[in-house]
Amino acid sequence: MYIPTSTARLKATFGFSALLALAALSTVQAQQLCSPQLCITATVFSKESTTIEFSLSAQIDSVGWVGMGIGGQAGGMAGNDLAICWPANAAGTGAIVSQRSATMNGPPSPLTNPPAFKIQTPKSGFITTATPKRFTCTFSRPLNLATSPIAATAASVHIIYAVGLKPVVAGAGGDPQKASIQQHTFTGFGSLEITKKEGASAGNGTATTASAVPGATHTPGTGSNGGGSTSPNVEEILETQEQIDTLIKVHASLVRFFSHLQHVFKWHRPLQVTGFLTVLAAFGCILAALAKSSSLNNGAPMVYSTHAIVGLVLVGALVLQVIVGVFIFTN
């Protein structure tokens, strides 16, 4: 009868811990959509429940403008209600927002009677608490905007975004709708969670509930550094990593302590089979969730992240492990 060596058991322990790590990290939810150039958040405050606040924070220096769009084509400009923001002055205080529309991937057209997009001045400009000082534009807009309505019960919203490096050329009389916007350098799109907070925007509110969407999906667009991903809570990741390290140490200690008791490992084979079937069931659930997410996002293409690729490799390694185990047992 084949008895696994201590080394093999130790490898199996670390492999199982890696799967635990993958499962634990997959529960971390992101409340912002980020790329290397831009991070976006969406918030609804209980005292301002008919409006939604968007905050676009540049992640690079010297941006000319930042922008986002809602309600149109999932991966392009057509049909989207566009908001374009740029610094209000050289002093770095405040921001200016212009509402525009597009029927194709090209220069957007300014609206003659734009709805009230209200800049949150204390939250906009080159925020002094940030190092280095990078441009942030925070604005609010009605939820029931005719051009791009958002349901009050919505847990997330699909957006497109863009970043331009060239400064905006002011329009006649300082009218934002007449300003000249240079072509973007970076673009992307994704599903952004809507955070619900108690209180009002002026007090920054108190977080109550996040959306039930398991992590925001993100697809980079054009640009030399167009890649990016969502940004999970760092503290949660570090805490999860510490818990996984503890599990690894406990597993390794148990294997070493009981290695001389061969009868203990009679349960090894059924436990391995049970774990294998559980992982396959979980993998099936992931595929079903991806199919559901794709249908909800109007058939947007599936996004392949590093997390997804690593998970696929681990599942493939587990299948290979079972095949090798069967081969060893039969020979």
C-alpha positions in Angstrom: 0.0 0.0 0.0 1.3 3.5 -0.9 2.0 5.6 2.2 2.7 9.3 1.5 6.0 10.5 2.7 6.4 13.4 5.2 7.6 15.6 2.3 4.5 14.7 0.2 2.2 15.3 3.1 3.8 18.7 3.8 3.4 19.7 0.2 -0.2 18.7 0.3 -0.7 20.8 3.4 0.8 23.9 1.8 -1.3 23.2 -1.4 -4.5 23.0 0.7 -3.5 26.2 2.5 -3.0 28.0 -0.9 -6.6 27.0 -1.8 -7.7 28.4 1.6 -5.9 31.6 0.8 -7.6 31.9 -2.6 -11.1 31.3 -1.0 -10.5 33.8 1.8 -9.2 36.6 -0.5 -12.1 36.1 -2.9 -14.5 37.3 -0.2 -12.7 40.7 0.0 -15.0 43.3 -1.6 -13.8 46.5 -3.3 -15.8 49.7 -2.9 -13.8 51.6 -5.5 -12.9 51.0 -9.1 -9.2 51.7 -9.7 -6.7 51.6 -12.6 -3.1 52.8 -12.3 -4.3 56.3 -13.4 -7.6 56.8 -11.7 -9.8 55.6 -8.8 -13.6 56.2 -8.7 -16.1 55.8 -5.8 -19.9 56.2 -5.8 -21.8 57.1 -2.6 -25.4 57.7 -1.7 -26.0 59.5 1.6 -29.1 58.9 3.7 -29.9 62.6 4.1 -29.4 63.2 0.3 -31.1 60.0 -0.9 -32.2 61.4 -4.3 -28.6 62.1 -5.4 -25.4 60.1 -5.9 -21.9 61.4 -5.3 -19.0 60.4 -7.5 -15.4 61.0 -6.7 -12.6 60.6 -9.3 -9.1 60.7 -7.9 -6.1 60.8 -10.2 -3.4 58.3 -9.3 -0.8 60.0 -11.5 0.7 63.6 -11.5 -0.1 66.3 -14.0 -3.4 65.2 -15.4 -5.3 67.6 -17.6 -8.8 66.2 -16.9 -10.6 63.1 -15.7 -14.0 61.8 -16.8 -16.6 59.1 -16.6 -19.8 58.1 -18.4 -23.0 56.2 -17.4 -26.0 54.7 -19.2 -24.7 53.9 -22.7 -22.5 51.4 -24.4 -20.7 49.1 -22.0 -17.2 49.5 -23.5 -17.5 52.6 -25.6 -18.6 56.3 -25.5 -21.8 55.9 -27.5 -25.0 56.8 -25.6 -23.2 57.5 -22.3 -24.0 60.5 -20.1 -20.5 62.0 -19.7 -19.0 64.1 -16.9 -15.6 65.7 -17.5 -13.7 67.4 -14.7 -10.6 69.5 -14.5 -8.9 71.8 -12.0 -10.7 75.1 -11.4 -7.6 77.2 -11.0 -3.8 77.2 -10.7 -4.1 77.3 -6.9 -5.4 73.8 -7.0 -8.7 74.5 -5.1 -12.0 73.2 -6.4 -12.9 71.7 -9.8 -15.0 72.3 -12.9 -17.4 69.8 -14.4 -18.9 69.7 -17.8 -21.7 67.4 -19.0 -21.4 66.0 -22.5 -22.8 63.2 -24.7 -21.5 61.1 -27.5 -23.0 59.0 -30.3 -19.7 57.3 -31.2 -16.1 57.0 -30.0 -15.0 60.5 -30.8 -15.1 64.1 -29.5 -18.1 64.4 -27.1 -20.7 67.1 -27.7 -21.6 69.6 -25.0 -25.2 69.7 -23.9 -27.0 73.0 -24.3 -29.1 72.5 -21.2 -27.1 70.3 -18.9 -28.7 69.1 -15.6 -27.2 70.4 -12.4 -23.9 68.5 -11.7 -22.8 70.0 -8.4 -19.1 70.1 -7.6 -18.3 69.3 -3.9 -15.6 72.0 -3.6 -14.1 70.9 -0.2 -13.6 67.4 -1.7 -12.2 68.6 -5.0 -8.9 70.0 -6.3 -5.4 69.1 -5.3 -6.3 67.6 -1.9 -3.7 68.8 0.6 -3.8 65.6 2.8 -2.6 63.5 -0.2 1.1 63.0 -0.9 1.9 63.7 -3.6 -0.9 66.2 -4.3 -3.0 64.8 -7.0 -6.2 66.0 -8.6 -9.6 64.9 -7.2 -13.0 65.8 -8.6 -16.1 65.1 -6.5 -19.5 65.9 -7.8 -23.1 64.9 -7.2 -26.0 64.4 -9.6 -29.6 63.3 -9.3 -30.3 59.6 -9.3 -33.3 59.9 -11.6 -31.5 61.9 -14.3 -33.5 61.4 -17.5 -30.3 60.9 -19.6 -28.9 58.2 -17.3 -31.2 57.1 -14.4 -29.9 55.1 -11.6 -32.4 53.1 -9.4 -32.5 54.1 -5.8 -32.0 50.4 -4.9 -29.1 49.8 -7.3 -26.1 48.0 -5.7 -23.7 48.9 -8.5 -23.5 51.0 -11.7 -21.6 50.3 -14.9 -19.3 53.1 -16.0 -16.7 54.0 -18.5 -13.8 56.4 -17.6 -11.0 58.3 -19.2 -8.0 60.4 -18.3 -6.5 63.1 -20.4 -3.0 64.5 -19.8 -3.4 67.8 -21.8 -4.9 70.8 -20.0 -8.4 71.8 -20.9 -8.7 75.0 -22.9 -11.2 77.4 -21.3 -14.3 78.3 -23.3 -15.7 81.8 -23.9 -16.7 83.5 -20.7 -15.5 80.6 -18.7 -18.5 78.4 -19.7 -17.5 74.8 -19.0 -19.8 73.7 -21.9 -17.7 75.7 -24.4 -14.3 74.4 -23.1 -12.1 72.5 -25.5 -11.3 68.9 -24.3 -8.2 67.3 -25.7 -8.3 63.5 -26.5 -7.9 61.1 -23.7 -4.7 59.1 -23.0 -6.1 56.3 -20.9 -9.6 54.7 -20.9 -11.4 51.8 -19.3 -14.7 50.5 -18.0 -16.1 48.4 -15.2 -18.8 47.8 -12.6 -18.6 50.2 -9.6 -20.2 49.4 -6.2 -22.5 52.0 -4.7 -21.7 52.6 -1.0 -24.5 53.6 1.3 -23.7 56.0 4.1 -25.6 57.6 7.0 -25.6 61.4 7.2 -24.8 64.0 4.5 -22.0 64.6 2.1 -20.7 67.6 4.0 -19.9 65.4 7.0 -18.6 62.6 4.8 -21.2 60.3 6.3 -20.8 57.0 8.1 -20.6 53.8 6.1 -23.6 51.4 6.7 -23.8 48.9 3.8 -21.8 48.1 0.8 -23.3 46.6 -2.3 -23.7 42.8 -2.6 -21.6 42.7 -5.8 -18.5 40.4 -5.0 -15.8 42.8 -6.1 -15.9 45.3 -9.0 -14.9 44.1 -12.4 -12.6 46.3 -14.4 -11.4 46.3 -17.9 -8.5 48.6 -18.9 -8.7 50.5 -22.2 -6.2 52.3 -24.3 -3.0 53.8 -23.0 0.6 52.7 -22.3 -0.3 51.9 -18.7 -3.9 51.0 -19.3 -3.8 47.9 -17.0 -5.4 48.0 -13.6 -7.6 46.2 -11.1 -9.8 46.8 -8.2 -8.3 47.8 -4.9 -9.4 45.7 -1.9 -9.1 46.8 1.6 -5.4 46.4 2.5 -6.0 45.8 6.2 -8.4 42.9 5.4 -5.8 41.4 3.0 -3.1 41.6 5.7 -5.4 40.1 8.3 -6.3 37.3 6.0 -2.7 36.6 5.1 -1.8 36.5 8.9 -4.6 33.9 9.5 -3.4 31.8 6.5 0.2 31.9 7.8 -1.1 30.6 11.2 -3.0 27.8 9.5 0.0 26.8 7.5 2.1 26.6 10.7 -0.5 24.5 12.5 -1.0 22.1 9.6 2.8 21.6 9.2 3.2 21.0 13.0 0.4 18.4 13.0 1.8 16.5 10.1 5.3 16.4 11.7 3.8 15.3 15.1 1.6 12.5 13.7 4.0 11.4 10.9 5.0 8.2 12.9 1.3 7.2 13.3 0.7 5.6 9.9 -2.9 4.7 10.7 -3.8 8.4 11.1 -3.4 8.8 7.3 -6.0 6.1 6.5 -8.3 9.1 6.2 -6.0 10.8 3.8 -7.6 9.4 0.7 -11.3 10.0 1.4 -10.5 13.5 2.7 -8.5 14.3 -0.5 -11.5 13.0 -2.7 -13.9 15.1 -0.6 -11.8 18.2 -0.9 -11.4 17.6 -4.6 -15.2 17.3 -5.2 -15.8 20.4 -3.0 -13.3 22.5 -5.1 -14.9 21.4 -8.3 -18.3 22.3 -7.0 -17.0 25.8 -6.0 -15.4 26.2 -9.4 -18.8 25.4 -11.0 -20.4 28.1 -8.8 -17.8 30.6 -10.0 -18.5 29.8 -13.6 -22.3 30.2 -13.0 -21.6 33.6 -11.2 -19.5 34.8 -14.2 -22.3 33.9 -16.6 -24.8 35.7 -14.5 -22.5 38.7 -14.2 -22.1 38.8 -17.9 -25.8 38.8 -18.6 -26.3 41.6 -16.0 -23.6 43.7 -17.7 -25.3 43.6 -21.1 -23.0 40.9 -22.4 -19.8 42.8 -21.5 -16.7 40.6 -22.2 -15.4 38.5 -19.3 -12.5 40.1 -17.4 -9.4 38.0 -16.7 -7.5 39.3 -13.7 -4.4 37.9 -12.0 -6.6 36.6 -9.3 -8.7 34.6 -11.8 -5.6 33.2 -13.6 -4.0 32.1 -10.3 -7.3 30.4 -9.3 -7.5 28.6 -12.5 -3.9 27.4 -12.2 -4.5 26.1 -8.7 -7.6 24.2 -9.8 -5.6 22.7 -12.7 -2.9 21.7 -10.3 -5.4 20.0 -8.0 -6.8 18.0 -10.9 -3.2 17.0 -11.9 -2.5 16.0 -8.3 -5.5 13.6 -8.4 -4.5 12.2 -11.7 -0.9 11.6 -10.5 -2.3 10.0 -7.3 -4.5 7.6 -9.2 -1.5 6.7 -11.5 0.8 6.0 -8.5 -1.9 3.9 -6.7 -2.7 1.8 -9.8 1.0 1.2 -10.4 
